[in-house]
Each structure stands twice: as C-alpha cells, then as structure tokens.
C-alpha cells in the first residue's frame, strides 16, 4: 500500500534537506586567493580587472577572487566582524587571504590581534615611507600594513564663478555667506568626503588641530569641539546638504552648487570618464583637509598566507603602483612617491598634481583625527549641528 | 509514522527557520540594546537614541503616515477609474501603465528620483521648458518631499492592485442601481464602492506603512541628512561607529511603530475571519 501523502511529503522534505545544505556550502578550491576589499566599486574593479589577471598570469594555477564589502568605514567594519567571528570560533584557517581596509578598521584589527605582521617579509615593505604606514589614527600598526594608495579630500569649485578659491577656512566661511546655497557637502551620514570636511572644519576652528591628530586623548576637549560645531551649525544655514560623495559631484556637474568637498581620485576619475565637467578645479585650503590610505593586510590565520604576501609584494611594486594606482585610477601612490615617479611619464605624473601641487599636498593633506576624537566629533555633530 | 507527528515534522523546518533567523536575533537585539559594555543592564542606549534621534523618529513617522495617506488617495483614484471609468481605451492604458513601479526595486526608485527631482533635474527641465515655472524658481525636491514622492510612486500601485481586485468583485448591480438613480461617478465611488472595499484598502495601506518604515535605500539616496529616517541612523550607527547597541535600540523603537501597524492589521483580519 502506498504511504499516507503526509508521510510521503515529510520524507521528501527530509530527503531534500541535505541537498539544500550541500548547495549552500562553499566548495573548497585549492589555489583561490580570496581578496576582500572595503571601499567603492572601483576597488573591486581594480583587483578583478587590473591586479588579478596580471597576478594570475605570473602564477599559473592561482586564481584571484575579489569581493567588495561596501564604501566607507562600514566596509572595513564588515571585514572586521568576519575575522573576529572566525577568531572567536577558534577556526584554524580563515577564509580571507588579503584584505583592503581603512585606517579605523586597521587600528581595531591590530589591537585585537586579527592581523599578521608581514611588511618586513616582503621587498616592497622597504619602499614605504609615509607615517601612515606605522600610525593609523593613533594606533601603532607598524609591520601590519602597506598602504595601497593615499587619497585626499579637497574643495572642488567652478572657476567660471569662483575666480579665486578660498585659501583657508575663514575665507570659505566668508564666501559661503556671500553666496548662500552655493556650497554643498554631504553631512556625516552620506560618505567620507562630508565627514572629512567636518573634521577639517573642527580642526581649523577649535584650535585643537595638533591634539586631534596626535593626542593624547582627553574627553574634556568635548566642550571645545562642540563650540566649534556650533559655528558649523550656523555655517550649515548657508549651504546645501548633498546626498553622498557622488551626490556632491553630481550637483557640481549640474551647476546646482559651485563649491564642495570631494575625493580627489573620484574627481579625476569622473572627469576622465566624462561624468564631470572638465572645467571644474580643485583647491586645498589651509590648515588642510583630511586624507587617508587604504591598507593591504593579511589576516593572522589566512589560509593562503604565502600567496597573499606574494600578491601584496606584486601589488605594492613600483611598476604596478605607477601603472595601476596612479595612471589608471588617479590615486596618490601608497609607497614612496620617488619610486613610482621614476616609472611614469611626466604627463601621467603631472596629471595627479594639476590643481594641487605636491608641496601644498604635503602641508595641507592632513590625517583624520584619532579614533576617539573622531567619534566625539561625529557624535558632537549629531548633538549640536543636527538638533 | 503517525499523522500527528508527520504534521509536526512538516512544519518543523519552518519553525526552525523562524526560531533561528527571527526569534533568536530578536532576543539578541533586545539584550544588546539593554546591556552596557561590562554586561550590566542599562537604559543608556535608549537614552542616547532619544537624545540624538528623537527628531528623526518624528520625521520617520510623519513621512510614513503622510505617504500612506497619499498612497490611499492615489490608489482609490486609479482603482476607482479602473472600475467605474467609461472610456475603454483610457482604462486599458491605465491598467497597463499603473503596475510598472511594482517591478522596480526601491533602490532603483531612489536612484531614478535622485536625478529626476534634482534642482537641475528632468522634472524641473520639463517644467521650465513647458513655461510652467521660471528657471530661478526651480528648486530641488531632494528632501522630505523626494522621499514621499518616491514612496508614493513605488507603493501606490501595490495598494491599487489589491483595491482594484476587490472593487472588481463587487456586484455590478450596486453601482448600476446608484447610477440609474442619478448619482455621479464620484458619489458612486465614495458612497457605494469604497465602503465595501475599505477592509482591503486598510490592509494594503498598513502593509505599505510597514514596508516603508523599513526602507533604507530611498532615504539614503535622496536625503541622508538631518532630519532623515531611522533606517539611515541605524545603518550609520553600525557602519560609522560599530555601535550595535544604539542601532538595536533604534530598531526596537522602529519595531514598536511597526507593531502599531501590525495591531491594526490583525484586529481587522480577526474581525473579518470572525464575521464570516
């Protein structure tokens, strides 16, 4: 006799369950290098379209697989959470071989021993000179990171309408009052170019610039921070809030605003792609706006640590930094500029410094404040400016 | 195998999924929102939520309520014309057109609105080109209005779909009797048709209300700056601060708003089951 339909259905469910489980499990491939990168889509493109194919050609049998975790600190946070979970679970081999992360993420991961010290084991490690290779927002990350590139926030403006761009923050303030609703930035919830502008504003107006960057941390400075943010609240009455990093560029391009803080690399890439008017220019006001590197790191228990080091060795080599980082993606190099410059024609190199000269960048390209101050400023912004 | 056990076994995968992927995370959320770093119990995360985000909470509720009301109006108008309209070709065209937004995800809606509603966007270009407004009077709609427009555009077809179905199943004799006695169409719609389908309308609007509460992409793309919707704040607490405690507190507050919707929905659903 045939069994009851209920029972048959139950058996069917029980039979298919293992199949489903098998389909969800990730098959293990022998030589796949898993690269996980925070940041915008261009980071994933860079690894998949530029670095990956070249590295695979040099290393037959290895395939490079890049996954993006999203822009801003949120992207690094996701990588941190994954590594932290694998560490807490006591896994012997972690499934991220190379990660590309922001400074805040690197600081946290080094503090929690989630990363392997590898810089001194590879040749390119010796080409790194900027202080960001040892110091991430006040945390010592020496040996754990190699900067992939540096990026910088600057003021983009329309030179047809702004003959002389503001040279410092008080000139910005004056310009904004004289030209209401012509300045735009993306607040603190719409991406890092807005966050960077807020940091720059507080640095310039609180008299704390040096302390914010170098510490020591003192919770008592909140009052001074809040006071400068009260000025920003007033400032905000004369400006437009834009929806995101790309939103600021879009509005500049459509002529809805004449000035606003943007990422330099996005600015040049958009111009190269024809998404942004070639007329727009950049300026870096005194005492500066923040910039940051992205770091190559190797998790403490990466399954393919040896290939991972080889990959970073390749990615940080002067040839790749010149061709990929500077020429194709318009980032400032991660390793010392002199090694990269030697590999490039003058035109490609000068393009990076069309509007902002190297000495200006040197003086006014600031790091972000220490993590604790960073948090205080963001929360102060919500409490003082947004209320 | 006896029948009762078979039944339990059959629903067990569903119960398991609900338990593991909904109830456990919910309990973890509640715990995380009430626990201080050291593990002691605290209300600090809720205090912080109200201190920093009370404006956004009001903003969220106001936006969603306003959108729900507008959705109801648009849905009644479209479904009403589909049911009572007399011009066959217009009805056909409208029926074909109104469903399109149903198939477009929220994030795409956000992206489309971002260029459509901008100050120098397509809407203003059309209005200026048509001589309807002066170029200087053009303003950006990328604030609360943009969010409301995106929500209504996206959700009204959903409610219309439900409502038009319900209206179509009303006995034609009712409307025809009213028309024969000389009632204009708008009176037939409001006086005869609508009262018979108000249950469906309510359900549609409540479902939209709850959906809109949870949308992140639209406010994030149109207006992530203050005031903004709570979903943006939740994402921001996690992504910029790694602060799950306050994010969870905000989620629970949002859950309270959503449960109000669920309460209305259940009360109505129960009444209907009891009535038949």
Interface residues (C-beta under 8 A of the other chain):
Chain A: X4 X6 X7 X9 X10 X13 X14 X17 X70 X72 X73 X74 X77 X80 X108 X186 X187 X188 X189 X190 X195 X240 X241 X243 X244 X247 X250 X251 X254 X255 X256 X375 X378 X379 X382 X383 X385 X386 X387
Chain B: X1 X3 X6 X7 X9 X10 X13 X51 X52 X53 X55 X114 X115 X118 X119 X120 X121 X140 X142 X220 X221 X222 X223 X224 X225 X226 X227 X228 X232 X233 X235 X236 X238 X239 X240 X241 X242
